[in-house]
């Protein structure tokens, strides 16, 4: 029997990140996947990042994860979303070459020390004293481990729907995981059913591109990894078309044939990524919807029509697609489909993504009710790090809301659960002014260095950048300029007689580092990366200073830990409803308890009082 410290089941985005993270921690790690060719597969749109999602990728990279580096190598079109808004809500996005992404991800996995790929299907767990201590493969082989991370994606009892037709499958071309689902049933975990969908894939050679609006990428790409210097793949232009009255007529007349509307699917779908059927019904007054025609690769003619996910029959899909400008003669290479699958209520997990009731088992990715490659990868990072720490007998790492978008996501999932597939948005983060994509390395790389999960290359890059930033900051704050001098530099300012530093001036709207150079030409030697970073730091400095009080209060509440065995029924004055919610949620700390639906200030006061009383008793 082979033995590892950590076993990761599944080679998707969650599994790849989990296995790599555990191995970086020095834990001997096995990544069990049905096939090597499935590692890093982008089963839906081959795109990484976006609003909120781009923040997650930057944070994963700051912890020396792999998604950002791979996306930079595979990116064939880079766009910074929300460019006209402030840096806090801007999100880097890249259309990726599906083949390059998969190839580069496999390389990252294969070159990582302490990490072995095992091909096979996991059908059961090895249990010792109700603790998961390994896995059993379909061929009977047993692999033991101190911790297991399960990342099944949409494979748990997955069912694919195309109109009236349905069949078992984890994604198109791959079989579902049924035996493992049956084993999970025995753990009595709270399960639910979700759905997601994909659009039909189109043959780009049959599209009339001349009739379409072109969507080029950014001339100066915003990359994901703090280690990347430039993109390496050839850059492409995407196309834009629109649905129309005829498109909507075809869809409305065939709604009864849609799996989503015909009553065949029970699962809840993602509200923020609706099918074209949903769009036509929910937004009946809207005459058209934008459709982005995004290439899936440089040597692949397949086009992903972003915006028209569907579960209509194949013949109807062809009819409505051909009703759009530029697509009158298009051929479909693969019909769109809906997929329905099991997920575990994430409130069954703690903040490390360990299953509370099953020792040794961690869950990451879509099995936790999320959607998106980036959300999956972020969870994989958390689960992989903590599985390795547990295997090594070390304390866990907890990502907090004030520290990272990863922390926001984990807290949302484990505290509130999901009613639909969870997707990250900047609006979910209350401290988004300080949790920007641009400063992810400043926030998280010191933590990663302390934890010991980073390469020497990452350490050197971070320390070098930090030194340059500190030097630039010191120089900006060393000189003070009169309003008259500032005015001469082209900066509009009140002639109030107050002298200001260069750093203070950068907090003014539309003031750039180059303006400050006109005041102090010696700053010309500051590199472009540091210039832009200092600008962003200065822009939000005053706001973040005011926000710090809220952050301090949150951290104070997070420090009030709640024992897992705490008896909420013993709190006199707490409503039965809140008692039940607390018993179900089992919050780790007071901050988590505060975010439970229906929680009141008076109830929190009661809870805090009882916690303090319990501490005094233990001390006595």
C-alpha positions, 0 to 999 in steps of 0.5 A, a space after each residue: 500500500 502506498 502512503 502519502 501525507 495528503 491525498 487529493 481527489 480530482 485534477 480540476 482547478 480545486 484539485 490542482 491547486 490543493 495538491 500543489 499547495 500541500 506539496 509546497 508545504 513539504 507534505 508528500 502528496 498524491 493527486 488522484 485523477 481519472 486521467 492525466 489529460 483531465 488535469 487543468 481542463 477548462 470544462 466551460 468557458 476557457 477564461 480566467 478572472 473577471 470582477 471579484 474573480 480576478 482578485 481571487 486569482 491574484 491572491 492565489 498567486 500571492 500565496 505562490 499558487 499556480 492558476 495565475 502563472 498558468 493563465 498568463 502563459 495561456 492568455 490569448 486576450 487580456 482585458 482589465 474590467 471596470 477600467 473606468 472605475 477605481 482600482 478597488 473594483 477593477 478585475 483582470 480577465 484573460 481569454 485562455 487557450 484551452 490546450 495551452 492552459 491544460 498543458 502548462 497546468 500539467 507541467 506545473 503539477 509534474 515539476 512540483 516536488 513531493 507531488 505524485 499523479 495517480 491515475 484511477 477512479 476513487 470509489 471509496 474511503 478507508 476509514 479508521 475509527 470514523 477518520 478518513 485515512 485513505 482511498 480505495 480505487 476502482 481496481 481495488 488499489 488502496 492508498 493511505 494518507 493522513 488527510 484527504 481533500 475531495 474535489 469532485 466538481 460536477 461529478 457527484 451523481 452528475 446528469 447531463 440534460 439536452 432537451 428531452 435527452 439526459 444521461 449520467 456524466 460529470 461533464 460532456 465526455 466524462 462519466 459521473 461519480 456515483 459510488 463515491 456519492 453513495 459513500 458520502 451519503 453514509 456520512 449523513 452530510 447535508 446534501 443539495 442539488 445544483 445545476 449549471 449550463 454551457 452554450 453550444 460550441 461553434 465552428 469559427 470557420 462558419 462565422 461571418 466575422 466581417 459582419 460582427 463588432 470586433 472586441 480587441 484586448 488591451 494593448 498593455 495587458 494586466 497580468 495575473 501573476 506577480 512573477 510574470 513580466 509579459 504574455 507569451 501567447 499570440 493575442 486575438 480579437 473576439 467578436 460580438 453579436 446580439 440576440 434579436 426578436 427572431 431569436 427570442 421567438 424561437 426560444 419562447 416557442 420551444 420553452 416546453 422542450 427545455 430541460 430547465 423549463 420542462 420540469 426535468 431539473 430540480 437543481 437551482 442554477 446560478 442567478 448571475 449566469 442565467 441561461 438564454 431561456 432564463 434571459 428571454 423569460 425574466 427580461 421579456 421587455 429586453 429586445 436583445 442580449 449581447 453575445 461574445 464570440 470567444 475563441 477557445 484556442 489558437 489552433 482550435 476553430 471552436 468558438 465559445 458564444 458567451 451569453 447563450 447557455 442552454 438546455 434546449 434540444 440540439 435542433 432548436 439550438 441551431 435554429 436560434 443561433 443561426 438567427 443572429 447576425 454573423 451566424 446565419 451559416 454557422 455549424 455547431 460542433 457540440 450542443 449546449 447542455 445543462 448539468 445537475 449534480 450533488 453538493 454538500 452544504 458548506 455549513 458542514 465545514 469549518 474555516 479550514 474547509 474540513 468536514 466537522 463531522 468526519 475527521 481527516 476529510 476536506 472539501 473544495 470546489 463545486 462540491 461546496 456549492 460554488 461556481 467558477 474556476 477561480 472560486 474552486 482554485 481559492 478553496 483548493 488552496 485553503 484545503 490543500 494548505 490545511 490538509 498539509 498542516 494537519 498531516 504535519 501536526 501543525 496549527 491551521 491557517 485561517 483566511 479572514 474577511 479583512 485580509 482577503 477575498 479568499 477569506 470572504 468566500 470561505 466565511 460566506 460559505 461556512 457561515 451562510 451556506 448557499 441557496 444558488 451556486 456561489 460566485 465571487 463579486 467585489 460587493 461581497 467584500 466590506 473592506 474592498 478598498 484595502 482588498 485590491 487586486 493590485 496589493 494582493 502580494 503586499 497582503 498575503 505573500 508575507 503570510 505565505 513566507 511565514 507559512 513556508 509555501 513559497 519558492 525562493 523566486 517568489 521570496 526574492 521578487 517580493 522582497 525586491 519589490 517591497 524594498 523599492 516601494 519602501 524607498 519610493 515612499 520614503 522619498 515621496 514623504 521626505 519633501 514638502 511642496 508649497 501650493 505655488 510650486 504644486 500649481 506650477 506642476 500642473 496640479 490644481 490645488 487650493 492656495 491655502 498656504 499648506 505644504 504637502 508631501 508628494 505622497 499626500 498629493 498622489 491622493 488627489 484625483 487625477 494626480 499621477 506619479 509623473 506629476 510628482 516627478 516634475 516637482 522632484 526630478 530625482 524620482 525619475 528612476 522609480 520603475 513603472 511597477 512601483 509608480 503605479 503601486 504607490 499611486 493606488 496605495 496613496 489614492 485609498 490611504 485616507 479611506 483605509 485609515 478610517 476603515 481600519 477601526 471597523 477592521 480592528 473591531 472585526 478582528 476583536 470579534 474573530 479573537 473571541 473563539 467559540 468552542 466546538 462543544 459550546 452549548 447554545 441551549 444553555 443561554 437564557 434569553 436566546 430565542 429558540 430560532 437563534 439557538 437552532 441556527 447557532 447549533 446548525 452553523 456552529 460558528 468558530 468565533 463571535 464574528 461568524 456568529 454575528 453574520 448568521 441570519 437573524 442575529 441581533 446585537 442583544 443576542 450577541 451580547 448574551 453570547 459574548 457574556 456566556 463565552 467570557 463566563 466559560 473562560 473564567 470557569 476554565 481559568 478558575 
